């Protein structure tokens, strides 16, 4: 017998699903406000559009670069009605290069955006927690600040053309450039001459990428995927010699200088400190803001003679060595063995005998560590983007009366601030660090005081 049917049709509970917005589609939009990452926000047909290169109050034509559910990501193709706050991008590649996302905003507006983001993260994630006082934004020059960069290199197998430059926004495409306004001046001639030099190699397809560094010396790191011929090595060596730069090479192993006597370093002149490093080590890219950041951290932490101070996630000793000029003893802790060895050598070479450096996994309890016993008057921590939740849960047990937290992620800073409050610390002061002008990236510093 045939199965009876009711003749009724049922839809999924959410109703008919709207078709997905195709990548590449152009759409005219009215931008209402800014997202925390500096993109404009528009609303149309029930969808939220995040539009790079757009400002509130503008009418723009945008091209879709990605879509999921009710969220569409797009980039501005044409500004139909400009905001009075818009400025012409100083860099000719700003609209295509993926490095700088907010050049169309004045530097003052960029700082205001970052300050707003930090305040919102505290308010939203830390249950309304706010500092007793906001510090002025710590900033430097908005251009010519970046002392290291990575340059993409790719050989097109069909055209046999070598592309040398930076990655495009929302793409793996390489934008060929001959000028980068955010790069420090000593690296500009190297950047301009590099494409011609790489194209003249016997096997340019052997080059994976190139990194440029500026400090006490300039350096060029060439990452190669195949062994370089003697002729290509000699040509690269001549190129670096012509630009008074060191040549470093990296194949399957770690980076190494072609001349074993060459060394990279950067100076913290106010404290008469020089820190050696190797390509691959973490180094703050903005020398001017880094110096100001260290000075502010020391002023807030206020180390004194006779005090024992703890520096967590110490890296090469960027904070630990200047701290050692004032504190009786500095205990510095880092999780990467190579960085630990270089931090120890930096302490020795700067004749700072009151610094001891330890290697430890800071996601584990501190109680079992010998270096954690004895207590500390003050603690400085500069964790990665994941934050330092496990550490701050144990902060009270370290006995610190003052804590300075340097953060590259306001979200985890807000989360960890709430835990520090639970540990008995009050948030006395906080402010942004403008380490990356022309981008929406936010770094911050916060001071916590016990009781």
PEFEN-V688780 format. One record per residue. N is the residue number from 1. SS is DSSP state (alpha for helix, beta for strand, coil for the rest). PSI is psi in whole degrees, -180 to 180 (none if undefined). Layout:
N/SS/PSI  N/SS/PSI
This chain:
1/coil/139  2/coil/143  3/coil/131  4/coil/144  5/coil/153  6/coil/-16  7/coil/0  8/coil/147  9/coil/141  10/coil/138  11/coil/156  12/coil/152  13/coil/-25  14/coil/1  15/coil/-171  16/coil/130  17/coil/131  18/coil/145  19/coil/148  20/coil/145  21/coil/123  22/coil/144  23/coil/136  24/coil/-15  25/coil/140  26/beta/143  27/beta/135  28/beta/134  29/beta/150  30/beta/115  31/coil/129  32/coil/-39  33/beta/179  34/beta/140  35/coil/168  36/coil/-20  37/coil/10  38/coil/-5  39/coil/149  40/beta/152  41/beta/129  42/beta/158  43/beta/132  44/beta/133  45/coil/42  46/coil/2  47/beta/151  48/beta/125  49/beta/129  50/beta/117  51/beta/111  52/beta/144  53/coil/16  54/coil/149  55/coil/156  56/coil/141  57/coil/-3  58/coil/152  59/beta/122  60/beta/158  61/beta/121  62/beta/151  63/beta/133  64/beta/130  65/beta/-11  66/beta/152  67/beta/142  68/beta/129  69/coil/-120  70/coil/12  71/beta/130  72/beta/133  73/beta/135  74/beta/165  75/beta/147  76/beta/126  77/beta/-42  78/beta/141  79/beta/112  80/beta/-36  81/beta/112  82/coil/149  83/coil/151  84/coil/-18  85/coil/-9  86/coil/143  87/coil/156  88/coil/133  89/coil/127  90/coil/-24  91/coil/133  92/coil/-17  93/coil/4  94/coil/-34  95/coil/-18  96/coil/-36  97/beta/143  98/coil/4  99/coil/-45  100/coil/120  101/coil/-13  102/coil/32  103/coil/-20  104/coil/-2  105/coil/146  106/coil/159  107/alpha/-38  108/alpha/-41  109/alpha/-35  110/alpha/-45  111/alpha/-39  112/alpha/-39  113/alpha/-45  114/alpha/-39  115/alpha/-41  116/alpha/-42  117/alpha/-45  118/alpha/-45  119/alpha/-40  120/alpha/-38  121/alpha/-42  122/alpha/-45  123/alpha/-40  124/alpha/-43  125/alpha/-21  126/coil/29  127/coil/47  128/coil/6  129/coil/135  130/coil/149  131/coil/154  132/coil/-27  133/beta/140  134/beta/130  135/coil/152  136/coil/144  137/coil/137  138/beta/110  139/coil/166  140/coil/-146  141/coil/139  142/coil/-14  143/coil/163  144/coil/33  145/coil/-22  146/beta/118  147/coil/8  148/beta/150  149/beta/157  150/beta/131  151/beta/126  152/beta/144  153/beta/131  154/beta/134  155/beta/126  156/coil/117  157/coil/-26  158/coil/-51  159/coil/-16  160/coil/28  161/coil/139  162/beta/124  163/beta/130  164/beta/121  165/beta/-147  166/beta/156  167/beta/141  168/beta/157  169/coil/133  170/coil/37  171/coil/160  172/coil/1  173/coil/143  174/beta/125  175/beta/113  176/beta/128  177/coil/156  178/coil/11  179/coil/138  180/coil/105  181/coil/-23  182/coil/-9  183/beta/144  184/coil/153  185/alpha/-41  186/alpha/-24  187/alpha/-12  188/alpha/-48  189/alpha/-35  190/alpha/-45  191/alpha/-43  192/alpha/-36  193/alpha/-14  194/alpha/-46  195/alpha/-44  196/alpha/-40  197/alpha/-46  198/alpha/-37  199/alpha/-26  200/coil/-3  201/coil/156  202/coil/-41  203/coil/74  204/alpha/-22  205/alpha/-11  206/alpha/-14  207/beta/125  208/beta/-56  209/beta/171  210/beta/140  211/beta/143  212/beta/142  213/beta/145  214/beta/128  215/coil/-125  216/coil/-15  217/coil/162  218/beta/151  219/beta/151  220/beta/119  221/beta/123  222/beta/114  223/beta/118  224/beta/142  225/coil/-13  226/coil/157  227/coil/136  228/coil/142  229/coil/162  230/alpha/-38  231/alpha/-43  232/alpha/-40  233/alpha/-43  234/alpha/-39  235/alpha/-41  236/alpha/-37  237/alpha/-42  238/alpha/-40  239/alpha/-46  240/alpha/-39  241/alpha/-38  242/alpha/-24  243/coil/15  244/coil/48  245/beta/151  246/beta/149  247/beta/122  248/beta/142  249/beta/148  250/beta/118  251/coil/-118  252/coil/-23  253/coil/-155  254/coil/158  255/coil/143  256/beta/141  257/beta/144  258/coil/-39  259/coil/113  260/coil/-19  261/coil/-12  262/coil/143  263/coil/140  264/beta/144  265/beta/164  266/beta/153  267/beta/143  268/beta/83  269/alpha/-33  270/alpha/-27  271/alpha/11  272/coil/51  273/beta/141  274/beta/130  275/beta/119  276/beta/147  277/beta/172  278/coil/152  279/coil/134  280/coil/-24  281/coil/152  282/coil/124  283/coil/132  284/coil/133  285/coil/-18  286/beta/101  287/alpha/-45  288/alpha/-48  289/alpha/-33  290/alpha/-45  291/alpha/-44  292/alpha/-36  293/alpha/-45  294/alpha/-44  295/alpha/-44  296/alpha/-40  297/alpha/-42  298/alpha/-39  299/alpha/-41  300/alpha/-41  301/alpha/-30  302/coil/57  303/coil/144  304/coil/159  305/coil/137  306/coil/-8  307/coil/151  308/beta/126  309/beta/143  310/beta/130  311/beta/110  312/beta/144  313/coil/53  314/coil/-18  315/coil/-130  316/coil/-8  317/coil/23  318/coil/-39  319/coil/-37  320/alpha/-43  321/alpha/-45  322/alpha/-38  323/alpha/-36  324/coil/-16  325/coil/-15  326/coil/-39  327/coil/160  328/coil/-40  329/beta/139  330/beta/124  331/beta/119  332/beta/136  333/beta/135  334/beta/149  335/coil/-13  336/coil/119  337/alpha/-43  338/alpha/-40  339/alpha/-36  340/alpha/-46  341/alpha/-41  342/alpha/-34  343/alpha/-41  344/alpha/-44  345/alpha/-37  346/alpha/-39  347/alpha/-43  348/alpha/-46  349/alpha/-25  350/coil/9  351/coil/43  352/coil/92  353/coil/-6  354/coil/19  355/beta/128  356/beta/135  357/beta/133  358/beta/150  359/beta/126  360/coil/150  361/coil/108  362/coil/5  363/coil/-4  364/coil/160  365/coil/144  366/coil/-16  367/coil/-33  368/coil/-10  369/coil/130  370/alpha/-38  371/alpha/-19  372/alpha/-10  373/coil/158  374/coil/-18  375/coil/163  376/coil/143  377/coil/-32  378/beta/154  379/beta/135  380/beta/135  381/beta/139  382/coil/73  383/coil/169  384/coil/-174  385/coil/-27  386/coil/-13  387/coil/-163  388/coil/45  389/alpha/-44  390/alpha/-35  391/alpha/-49  392/alpha/-24  393/coil/-22  394/coil/10  395/alpha/-44  396/alpha/-33  397/alpha/-19  398/alpha/-14  399/coil/7  400/coil/136  401/coil/-24  402/beta/137  403/beta/126  404/beta/124  405/beta/116  406/beta/126  407/beta/142  408/coil/12  409/coil/101  410/alpha/-27  411/alpha/-49  412/alpha/-28  413/alpha/-45  414/alpha/-44  415/alpha/-48  416/alpha/-28  417/alpha/-38  418/alpha/-40  419/alpha/-39  420/alpha/-38  421/alpha/-41  422/alpha/-25  423/coil/-1  424/coil/16  425/beta/142  426/beta/144  427/beta/104  428/beta/-37  429/beta/147  430/beta/155  431/beta/166  432/beta/156  433/beta/116  434/coil/69  435/coil/-25  436/coil/72  437/coil/153  438/coil/4  439/coil/166  440/coil/7  441/coil/133  442/coil/129  443/beta/156  444/beta/163  445/beta/141  446/beta/143  447/beta/127  448/beta/137  449/beta/137  450/beta/136  451/coil/none
